[in-house]
Amino acid sequence: MAIEGSLDVNGDRVAKSLDGLITLVKDDLEQVNRTIVDHMHSPIALIPQLAGHIIAAGGKRLRPVLTLASAKLVGYEGDRHVKLAAVIELLHTATLLHDDVVDESELRRGRASANALFGNQPSVLVGDFLFSRSFELMVEDGSLAVLAILSRASAVIAEGEVLQLITANDTETTVESYLQVICSKTAALFAAACRIGAVVADRPKVEEDALAAYGLSLGIAFQLIDDALDYSAREAELGKTVGDDFREGKITLPVIHAFHAGDEEEKAFWRRCLEKLEQEDGDLERATALLAKHGSVTATIQHARQYGEEARSALSIFPDCPARQAMLDVIDFCIERAY
């Protein structure tokens, strides 16, 4: 079922909104990829094999790309940002390995997840290995400021994971509680990735804060669109099975919106499916129908757009330049994935 209220946006336009940023940092990104491969090495063969599986699954490397772009935006001319962008990706990859174990996910970007192929224990341990490698790179950089930013981001991500466990399958979850989860789980690393660009360039705190605000709002928008996509046929094109969140009983913003807008009979349906996980044939179709009835996916996309505007506003302190324009275009990429 397609997202209700979709706009007629050409898929090529969505791709192009990220192409400018990738082109801008292409050379640096190649160095980042080499750094990541170098730091996956271990004499224990299973470690590079498993780590290589999830890293090869690719994705857009959006978080490290944002570190590279932020450094370029503020005129940084050194090379510290390359290793630190690799740190960001290693941290992100480690959290993915752990997430898939916690969520019992069998797919990651359309391929079998690492835990499905190698088991839960190796996935957790290799995730720990990648965390350790990322901190080795931070120590090599030698900046206490950078270490403080990234270690804090790691702690916040872990807090978000625990908070999600506490609120899991709870249909009474509020919008505020859910936003707190995604601020921690997703947006915190986006914010850190962007802040580092200003830190390595020794820019004023106002620029650090502006880049962090951009990253935080962008990260929230990114996750909200992921929430919307789980109930969209568009999801299959992006490498996930439609309805994964529903089947796992995840409480995301579209569900929160529909639950609170629904009558008692509808609330009983959500409780059965998501709290008790007593799901039957046709339940996913009914869930998408209820979301459409209450405009819940459209409301989620609108929330994402609002955060996108906050991200756009955060960059207003910087002069117009190719890096700034490319970072603005990324906002469109994150939101237009829904279409």
C-alpha positions in Angstrom: 0.0 0.0 0.0 1.4 3.4 -0.9 1.8 6.2 1.6 -1.4 8.2 1.6 -0.9 11.8 0.5 2.2 11.1 -1.5 3.5 13.8 -3.8 4.5 13.2 -7.4 8.2 13.4 -6.9 10.5 11.7 -9.4 12.9 9.1 -7.9 15.8 10.6 -9.9 15.3 13.9 -8.1 15.6 12.1 -4.7 18.9 10.5 -5.8 20.3 13.7 -7.2 19.6 15.5 -3.9 22.4 13.4 -2.4 24.6 13.1 -5.4 25.9 16.7 -5.0 27.2 15.9 -1.5 28.8 12.6 -2.4 30.6 14.3 -5.4 31.7 17.1 -3.1 33.5 14.7 -0.7 34.3 11.9 -3.1 38.1 11.9 -2.6 37.8 12.1 1.2 35.2 9.4 1.2 37.5 7.0 -0.6 40.1 7.6 2.1 37.4 7.0 4.8 36.5 3.6 3.2 40.2 2.6 3.1 40.5 3.5 6.8 37.5 1.5 7.7 38.8 -1.6 5.8 42.2 -1.2 7.5 40.6 -1.1 11.0 38.4 -4.2 10.3 41.6 -6.3 10.1 42.2 -9.0 12.7 44.0 -12.4 12.8 40.7 -13.9 14.0 39.2 -14.6 10.6 35.6 -14.4 11.7 36.0 -10.7 12.7 36.8 -9.2 9.3 34.4 -11.7 7.6 31.4 -10.6 9.7 32.4 -6.9 9.8 32.9 -7.0 6.1 29.5 -8.5 5.5 27.6 -5.6 7.2 29.9 -2.9 5.9 29.7 -4.2 2.3 25.9 -3.9 2.7 26.7 -0.3 2.0 24.1 2.3 2.4 25.0 5.9 1.6 27.6 6.4 4.3 25.5 9.4 5.2 26.9 10.0 8.7 30.6 10.1 7.7 29.7 12.1 4.6 28.2 14.7 6.9 31.4 14.9 8.9 33.4 15.5 5.7 30.9 18.0 4.4 30.7 19.9 7.7 34.5 20.2 7.7 34.4 21.5 4.1 31.7 24.0 5.0 33.8 25.7 7.6 36.9 25.7 5.4 39.0 23.0 7.1 42.1 22.1 5.1 43.7 19.3 7.2 43.1 15.6 7.2 41.9 14.8 10.7 38.3 14.7 9.5 38.9 11.6 7.4 39.8 9.3 10.4 37.0 10.9 12.4 34.5 10.2 9.7 35.7 6.6 9.8 35.1 6.6 13.5 31.5 7.7 12.9 30.9 4.9 10.5 32.5 2.3 12.7 30.3 3.4 15.6 27.3 3.3 13.4 28.1 -0.1 12.1 28.6 -1.5 15.7 25.2 -0.2 16.7 23.6 -1.8 13.7 25.1 -5.2 14.7 23.8 -4.8 18.2 20.4 -3.5 17.0 19.8 -6.5 14.7 20.5 -8.9 17.5 18.1 -7.0 19.9 15.4 -6.7 17.2 16.0 -10.3 16.0 16.2 -8.9 12.5 16.8 -11.2 9.6 17.5 -8.6 6.9 19.7 -5.6 6.7 19.3 -3.5 3.5 17.8 -6.4 1.7 20.5 -8.9 2.6 20.6 -11.5 5.3 21.7 -9.7 8.6 24.9 -10.6 10.2 23.2 -12.3 13.1 21.0 -14.4 10.7 24.2 -15.6 9.0 26.7 -15.9 11.8 24.6 -16.0 15.0 23.9 -13.5 17.8 27.0 -14.1 19.9 29.5 -13.3 17.1 27.5 -10.3 16.0 27.5 -8.8 19.5 31.2 -9.5 19.9 32.2 -8.1 16.5 30.1 -5.0 17.3 32.2 -4.6 20.5 35.3 -5.0 18.4 34.2 -2.2 16.0 33.4 0.0 19.0 37.0 -0.6 20.3 38.5 0.1 16.9 36.6 3.4 16.7 38.0 4.5 20.1 41.5 3.5 19.0 41.1 6.0 16.1 39.8 8.7 18.5 42.9 8.3 20.7 45.1 8.5 17.6 43.4 11.8 16.8 44.5 13.0 20.2 41.8 15.6 20.8 40.0 15.4 24.2 37.3 17.6 22.8 36.6 15.1 20.0 36.8 12.2 22.4 34.3 13.9 24.7 31.9 14.4 21.8 32.0 10.9 20.4 32.2 9.1 23.8 29.1 11.0 24.9 27.3 10.2 21.7 28.1 6.5 22.2 26.6 6.7 25.7 23.5 8.5 24.5 22.9 5.9 21.8 23.1 3.1 24.4 20.7 5.0 26.6 18.3 5.3 23.6 18.5 1.5 23.1 17.6 0.9 26.7 14.8 3.5 26.6 13.4 1.8 23.5 13.4 -1.5 25.4 11.5 0.1 28.3 8.9 1.5 26.0 8.7 -1.5 23.6 5.2 -2.7 22.8 3.6 0.0 24.9 0.8 1.5 22.9 0.4 4.3 25.5 3.8 5.7 24.5 3.6 9.4 24.0 5.0 11.4 21.1 7.4 13.1 23.5 8.8 9.7 24.8 9.2 8.4 21.3 11.0 11.5 20.1 13.4 11.1 23.1 14.2 7.6 21.9 15.0 8.6 18.3 16.9 11.7 19.4 19.2 9.3 21.4 19.3 6.3 19.1 19.6 8.0 15.7 19.9 11.8 15.9 22.7 11.9 18.5 25.2 10.4 16.1 24.1 12.7 13.2 24.7 15.7 15.6 28.1 14.5 16.6 29.1 13.7 13.0 28.4 17.3 12.1 29.8 19.0 15.2 33.2 17.4 14.6 33.6 19.2 11.4 33.7 22.5 13.2 35.8 21.2 16.1 38.7 20.0 13.9 38.7 23.4 12.2 38.8 25.1 15.6 35.7 27.2 14.7 33.7 29.3 17.2 31.2 27.5 19.4 28.3 29.1 17.6 29.3 27.2 14.5 29.8 24.0 16.4 26.3 24.4 17.9 24.7 25.2 14.5 26.2 22.2 12.9 25.1 20.0 15.8 21.6 21.4 15.6 21.5 20.7 11.9 22.6 17.1 12.4 20.2 16.5 15.3 17.2 17.8 13.3 18.3 15.9 10.2 18.6 12.7 12.1 15.1 13.0 13.6 13.7 13.7 10.2 15.6 10.7 8.8 14.2 8.3 11.4 10.6 9.6 11.1 10.7 8.9 7.4 11.9 5.4 8.2 8.9 5.1 10.4 6.6 6.1 7.6 8.3 3.8 5.1 7.6 0.7 7.1 4.0 1.0 6.1 4.7 1.8 2.4 5.3 -0.2 -0.7 8.3 2.1 -1.2 10.0 0.2 1.6 10.6 -2.8 -0.5 12.6 -0.7 -3.0 14.9 0.3 -0.1 15.8 -3.2 1.0 13.4 -3.9 3.9 10.2 -6.0 4.1 7.1 -3.9 4.4 5.6 -4.1 7.9 8.8 -5.2 9.8 8.1 -2.7 12.6 4.5 -3.9 12.8 5.5 -7.6 13.0 8.0 -6.8 15.7 5.5 -4.8 17.7 7.5 -1.6 17.4 5.8 1.6 18.5 6.6 4.3 16.0 5.1 7.7 15.3 2.5 6.5 12.8 1.2 4.0 15.3 1.2 6.5 18.2 -0.8 8.9 16.0 -3.3 6.3 14.9 -3.7 4.8 18.4 -4.5 8.1 20.0 -6.8 9.1 17.2 -8.7 5.7 17.2 -11.8 4.5 19.0 -11.8 1.8 21.6 -12.2 -1.0 19.1 -9.2 0.3 17.1 -7.1 0.6 20.3 -7.9 -3.0 21.2 -6.6 -4.0 17.7 -3.3 -2.2 18.3 -2.9 -3.6 21.8 -3.5 -7.2 20.5 -1.1 -6.8 17.6 1.7 -4.8 19.2 1.5 -5.4 22.9 0.5 -9.1 22.9 2.0 -9.8 19.5 -1.1 -11.9 18.7 -1.1 -11.2 14.9 -3.3 -12.8 12.3 -3.5 -12.9 8.6 -4.8 -9.5 7.3 -3.7 -7.6 10.4 -1.0 -5.6 8.5 -3.5 -4.7 5.9 -5.9 -3.5 8.6 -3.1 -1.5 10.3 -2.2 0.3 7.1 -5.9 1.0 6.5 -6.2 2.5 10.0 -3.1 4.6 9.4 -4.7 5.9 6.2 -8.0 6.6 7.9 -6.3 8.9 10.4 -3.7 10.3 8.1 -1.0 9.0 10.4 1.7 8.5 7.8 1.1 11.9 6.3 1.3 13.4 9.8 4.6 11.6 10.4 6.0 13.0 7.1 4.8 16.4 8.2 6.7 16.1 11.4 9.8 15.1 9.4 9.3 18.1 7.2 9.2 20.4 10.3 12.5 19.0 11.5 13.9 19.4 8.0 13.1 23.1 8.2 14.8 23.3 11.6 17.9 21.7 10.0 17.7 24.2 7.1 17.4 27.1 9.5 20.5 25.9 11.5 22.7 26.3 8.4 21.5 29.9 7.9 24.5 31.3 9.8 26.9 30.0 7.1 27.6 31.8 3.8 26.3 30.3 0.6 28.7 27.9 -0.9 28.6 24.5 -2.6 29.0 22.6 0.7 26.1 24.5 2.3 23.9 23.9 -0.7 24.8 20.2 -0.8 23.9 19.9 2.9 20.6 21.6 2.3 19.9 19.1 -0.5 20.5 16.2 1.9 17.4 17.4 3.8 15.4 16.8 0.7 17.0 13.4 0.2 16.1 12.3 3.7 12.5 13.4 3.4 11.8 12.5 -0.2 12.8 8.9 0.3 9.1 8.5 1.4 8.0 9.1 -2.2 
